[in-house]
Amino acid sequence: MIEFSDKAELFNFKVNGKKYSIPKAKCMPYSLVKKWRGLSNIDDEEEKNNKALEIQEEIFKTYCPKLLEDVTIGTFEKIVSAWYEDSGITLGES
C-alpha cells in the first residue's frame, strides 16, 4: 500500500518581532496552485500582476491573518520574494 502525507514544509519568518509560518509553495493546497497556474492564461501584464497580488494576499491571509495588517506593501513584497526563494521557485513558475 502506498501512503501519502500532506505534512507541509514551512517557510518561517519574523516581522517586527512576531513569528509567522506558511507552507512552502510546493506544499500549498491544490486549489491555490490551480489559481496560480491560471495566471499564465492572462496576456495583459497589469491584469496578471493584480491577479497575482490577489492570490498572494489570499495565501498570506489564510496562513498569517494578522500579517497584512502590520506590514507595508514594500515589506510584503520582500516577504513574498523570500518565500519564493525558500520554496525554490522563480516568477513565471507555478
Secondary structure, DSSP 8 states (H G I E B T S, - for coil): ---------EEEEEETTEEEEEE-GGGS-HHHHHHHHGGGG---HHHHHHHHHHHHHHHHHHH-TTHHHH--HHHHHHHHHHHHHHHT--TT--
